[in-house]
Amino acid sequence: MANKPVVLIDLNVLLDVLQKREPFYETSASLLAAVETGRVQGYVAAHSLTTLFYLIQKGKSSAEARATITNLLQFIKVAPVDQSTLEQALNLDFKDYEDAVQMISAVQCKADCLVTRNTKDYQPALLPVMQPVDFLGSL
């Protein structure tokens, strides 16, 4: 990987941290810390943030959702999801369209890899797909 690796982070990694989901919390939090400190350039697909807002609002409040998204946007870049992204994702042979959109978003933001806990969902992969623990081990 280049001097500063570029990754697209799947929503499940963010949820691991925000919901303190064990046994995934520690490695997912370490990944976000690497992004926040600038060791890694992190992206999240635009539609992941709207889903995240919805989930936080449903479980807590709109104010909590706004605060969380505001905080994330201080250190994570947003990979745009536009018509081209959606059309290209339709052409991938993925079971889950949302995963296909994530993959195309990763390609479009020139990510070195996509970091997720569900690596099996991203086949056939257009770029490396890694678990947080494996990505951190590669740094």
Rosetta blueprint (number, residue, H / E / L):
1 M L
2 A L
3 N L
4 K L
5 P L
6 V E
7 V E
8 L E
9 I E
10 D L
11 L H
12 N H
13 V H
14 L H
15 L H
16 D H
17 V H
18 L H
19 Q L
20 K L
21 R L
22 E L
23 P L
24 F L
25 Y H
26 E H
27 T H
28 S H
29 A H
30 S H
31 L H
32 L H
33 A H
34 A H
35 V H
36 E H
37 T L
38 G L
39 R L
40 V L
41 Q E
42 G E
43 Y E
44 V E
45 A E
46 A H
47 H H
48 S H
49 L H
50 T H
51 T H
52 L H
53 F H
54 Y H
55 L H
56 I H
57 Q H
58 K H
59 G H
60 K L
61 S L
62 S H
63 A H
64 E H
65 A H
66 R H
67 A H
68 T H
69 I H
70 T H
71 N H
72 L H
73 L L
74 Q L
75 F L
76 I L
77 K E
78 V E
79 A E
80 P L
81 V L
82 D L
83 Q H
84 S H
85 T H
86 L H
87 E H
88 Q H
89 A H
90 L H
91 N L
92 L L
93 D L
94 F L
95 K L
96 D L
97 Y H
98 E H
99 D H
100 A H
101 V H
102 Q H
103 M H
104 I H
105 S H
106 A H
107 V H
108 Q H
109 C L
110 K L
111 A L
112 D L
113 C E
114 L E
115 V E
116 T L
117 R L
118 N L
119 T H
120 K H
121 D H
122 Y H
123 Q L
124 P L
125 A L
126 L L
127 L L
128 P L
129 V E
130 M E
131 Q L
132 P H
133 V H
134 D H
135 F H
136 L H
137 G H
138 S H
139 L L
